[in-house]
């Protein structure tokens, strides 16, 4: 295996990235992520159903454990 001589770069901040040639390091920069859209705080029917099933499930489990 033949390896080319590459000078380290302090901006790479990792030994593996510092060993890569500059043209490879610059090509892999990720695009900035889009900010998530804010959701309104309105509850949906699925949210309410999930909450109620979890609440009553826990209530039944605790009632059986105590009784």
Backbone as a printed PyTorch tensor [residue, N CA C, xyz], in Angstrom:
tensor([[[  0.8460,  -1.1710,   0.0000],
         [  0.0000,   0.0000,   0.0000],
         [  0.8910,   1.2330,   0.0000]],

        [[  0.6310,   2.1240,  -0.8950],
         [  1.4310,   3.3260,  -1.0200],
         [  0.6370,   4.5160,  -0.5290]],

        [[  1.2950,   5.3160,   0.2880],
         [  0.6180,   6.4530,   0.8820],
         [  1.3480,   7.7290,   0.5130]],

        [[  0.5840,   8.7340,   0.1570],
         [  1.2150,   9.9960,  -0.1980],
         [  1.5460,  10.7820,   1.0700]],

        [[  2.5770,  11.5910,   0.9890],
         [  2.9850,  12.4070,   2.1210],
         [  2.0210,  13.5790,   2.2490]],

        [[  1.4270,  13.7020,   3.4130],
         [  0.4590,  14.7670,   3.6570],
         [  0.8640,  15.4820,   4.9270]],

        [[  0.9370,  16.7860,   4.8530],
         [  1.2220,  17.5680,   6.0510],
         [ -0.0360,  17.6800,   6.8900]],

        [[  0.1390,  17.6670,   8.1950],
         [ -1.0360,  17.7550,   9.0640],
         [ -1.6100,  19.1660,   9.0240]],

        [[ -2.8800,  19.2250,   9.2800],
         [ -3.5970,  20.4920,   9.2830],
         [ -4.2690,  20.6370,  10.6420]],

        [[ -4.0190,  21.7400,  11.3220],
         [ -4.5890,  21.9400,  12.6530],
         [ -6.0980,  22.1400,  12.6220]],

        [[ -6.6420,  22.5680,  11.5070],
         [ -8.0870,  22.7810,  11.4450],
         [ -8.8470,  21.4660,  11.3190]],

        [[ -8.1610,  20.3620,  11.0190],
         [ -8.8350,  19.0700,  10.8900],
         [ -9.2860,  18.5550,  12.2530]],

        [[ -8.5280,  18.7770,  13.3100],
         [ -8.8580,  18.4350,  14.6940],
         [ -9.0090,  16.9510,  14.9620]],

        [[ -8.6330,  16.1000,  14.0690],
         [ -8.6640,  14.6680,  14.3010],
         [ -7.5090,  14.0600,  13.5180]],

        [[ -6.7890,  13.1010,  14.1000],
         [ -5.6140,  12.5500,  13.4110],
         [ -5.9400,  11.9510,  12.0440]],

        [[ -7.0710,  11.2720,  11.9230],
         [ -7.4080,  10.6910,  10.6290],
         [ -7.7090,  11.7710,   9.5970]],

        [[ -8.5080,  12.7710,   9.9910],
         [ -8.8210,  13.8510,   9.0500],
         [ -7.5910,  14.6560,   8.7000]],

        [[ -6.6610,  14.7970,   9.6530],
         [ -5.4390,  15.5420,   9.3780],
         [ -4.5620,  14.8060,   8.3810]],

        [[ -4.6880,  13.4710,   8.3160],
         [ -3.8580,  12.7090,   7.3900],
         [ -4.4090,  12.7090,   5.9620]],

        [[ -5.6340,  13.1720,   5.7770],
         [ -6.2260,  13.1990,   4.4370],
         [ -5.7020,  14.3710,   3.6300]],

        [[ -5.6290,  14.2210,   2.3000],
         [ -5.2170,  15.3420,   1.4600],
         [ -6.2540,  16.4760,   1.5090]],

        [[ -5.8240,  17.7080,   1.2560],
         [ -6.7530,  18.8460,   1.3630],
         [ -7.9630,  18.7640,   0.4390]],

        [[ -7.7810,  18.2150,  -0.7770],
         [ -8.9250,  18.1770,  -1.7040],
         [ -9.9850,  17.1860,  -1.2250]],

        [[ -9.6300,  16.1940,  -0.4680],
         [-10.6130,  15.2530,   0.0740],
         [-11.2860,  15.8570,   1.3060]],

        [[-10.5280,  16.5420,   2.1410],
         [-11.0840,  17.1430,   3.3490],
         [-12.1120,  18.2090,   3.0190]],

        [[-11.8770,  19.0030,   2.0040],
         [-12.7910,  20.0970,   1.6940],
         [-14.0610,  19.6180,   1.0030]],

        [[-14.0290,  18.4610,   0.3350],
         [-15.1980,  17.9840,  -0.4030],
         [-16.2640,  17.3940,   0.5170]],

        [[-15.9120,  17.0120,   1.7180],
         [-16.8590,  16.3340,   2.5820],
         [-17.5750,  17.2330,   3.5640]],

        [[-17.5460,  18.5260,   3.3680],
         [-18.2150,  19.3930,   4.3360],
         [-19.7240,  19.2870,   4.1610]],

        [[-20.4530,  18.9400,   5.2290],
         [-21.9030,  18.7670,   5.1080],
         [-22.6220,  20.1030,   4.9900]],

        [[-23.7530,  20.0540,   4.3410],
         [-24.5780,  21.2580,   4.2050],
         [-25.2640,  21.5430,   5.5370]],

        [[-25.4900,  22.8030,   5.8550],
         [-26.1670,  23.0970,   7.1230],
         [-27.5890,  22.5550,   7.1100]],

        [[-27.9950,  22.0050,   8.2350],
         [-29.3240,  21.4120,   8.3390],
         [-30.3920,  22.5040,   8.4110]],

        [[-31.5490,  22.1920,   7.8500],
         [-32.6590,  23.1360,   7.9030],
         [-33.2340,  23.1430,   9.3140]],

        [[-33.5960,  24.2930,   9.8200],
         [-34.2190,  24.3080,  11.1450],
         [-35.5850,  23.6310,  11.0900]],

        [[-35.8960,  22.9170,  12.1430],
         [-37.1740,  22.2080,  12.1950],
         [-38.3230,  23.2060,  12.2790]],

        [[-39.4040,  22.8520,  11.6220],
         [-40.5800,  23.7110,  11.6510],
         [-41.2500,  23.5990,  13.0060]],

        [[-41.5920,  24.7250,  13.5790],
         [-42.2300,  24.7000,  14.8910],
         [-43.6560,  24.2000,  14.7470]],

        [[-43.9940,  23.2670,  15.6070],
         [-45.3330,  22.7150,  15.5930],
         [-46.1870,  23.4780,  16.5890]],

        [[-47.4010,  23.7250,  16.2190],
         [-48.2900,  24.3940,  17.1590],
         [-48.5940,  23.4330,  18.3040]],

        [[-48.9740,  23.9590,  19.4340],
         [-49.1750,  23.1460,  20.6170],
         [-50.5860,  22.5650,  20.6840]],

        [[-51.2080,  22.3440,  19.5630],
         [-52.5400,  21.7720,  19.5240],
         [-52.4360,  20.2440,  19.6300]],

        [[-53.2270,  19.6530,  20.5180],
         [-53.2260,  18.2080,  20.6690],
         [-54.0680,  17.5710,  19.5780]],

        [[-53.5820,  16.4690,  19.0660],
         [-54.3510,  15.7230,  18.0700],
         [-55.0850,  14.5830,  18.7620]],

        [[-55.9390,  13.9240,  18.0360],
         [-56.6960,  12.8030,  18.5900],
         [-55.7520,  11.6510,  18.9570]],

        [[-54.6920,  11.4470,  18.1550],
         [-53.7210,  10.3980,  18.4620],
         [-52.9600,  10.7120,  19.7530]],

        [[-52.6000,  11.9810,  19.9510],
         [-51.9070,  12.3700,  21.1860],
         [-52.7880,  12.1070,  22.4050]],

        [[-54.0340,  12.5080,  22.3180],
         [-54.9560,  12.3250,  23.4310],
         [-55.2100,  10.8430,  23.7050]],

        [[-55.3780,  10.0720,  22.6580],
         [-55.5970,   8.6320,  22.8290],
         [-54.3860,   7.9400,  23.4470]],

        [[-53.1880,   8.3180,  23.0360],
         [-51.9860,   7.7410,  23.6170],
         [-51.8280,   8.0970,  25.0770]],

        [[-52.1100,   9.3360,  25.4230],
         [-52.0200,   9.7600,  26.8180],
         [-53.0220,   9.0220,  27.6810]],

        [[-54.2710,   8.9430,  27.2240],
         [-55.2990,   8.2800,  28.0190],
         [-55.0160,   6.7920,  28.1910]],

        [[-54.5510,   6.1210,  27.1560],
         [-54.2550,   4.6950,  27.2990],
         [-53.0860,   4.4710,  28.2510]],

        [[-52.0740,   5.3250,  28.2150],
         [-50.9550,   5.1930,  29.1480],
         [-51.3990,   5.5060,  30.5660]],

        [[-52.2190,   6.5210,  30.7360],
         [-52.6920,   6.9060,  32.0730],
         [-53.5070,   5.7860,  32.7030]],

        [[-54.4900,   5.2770,  31.9710],
         [-55.3450,   4.2390,  32.5330],
         [-54.5900,   2.9170,  32.6840]],

        [[-53.6400,   2.6530,  31.8070],
         [-52.8140,   1.4440,  31.9640],
         [-51.9950,   1.4950,  33.2350]],

        [[-51.3880,   2.6420,  33.5030],
         [-50.6250,   2.8080,  34.7510],
         [-51.5420,   2.7760,  35.9650]],

        [[-52.7170,   3.3590,  35.8430],
         [-53.6800,   3.3590,  36.9490],
         [-54.0980,   1.9360,  37.3000]],

        [[-54.3840,   1.1280,  36.2950],
         [-54.7710,  -0.2750,  36.5250],
         [-53.6120,  -1.0530,  37.1370]],

        [[-52.4100,  -0.8460,  36.6300],
         [-51.2350,  -1.5710,  37.1560],
         [-50.9800,  -1.2300,  38.6120]],

        [[-51.0550,   0.0530,  38.9710],
         [-50.8490,   0.4580,  40.3600],
         [-51.9650,  -0.0470,  41.2430]],

        [[-53.2080,  -0.0210,  40.7580],
         [-54.3530,  -0.5350,  41.5340],
         [-54.2060,  -2.0260,  41.8160]],

        [[-53.7460,  -2.7820,  40.8420],
         [-53.5470,  -4.2230,  41.0470],
         [-52.3960,  -4.4570,  42.0090]],

        [[-51.3420,  -3.6730,  41.9110],
         [-50.1830,  -3.8280,  42.7890],
         [-50.5590,  -3.5080,  44.2400]],

        [[-51.3450,  -2.4670,  44.4420],
         [-51.7370,  -2.0810,  45.8050],
         [-52.7570,  -3.0650,  46.3700]],

        [[-53.7160,  -3.4750,  45.5330],
         [-54.8170,  -4.3170,  46.0060],
         [-54.4390,  -5.7080,  46.1130]]])
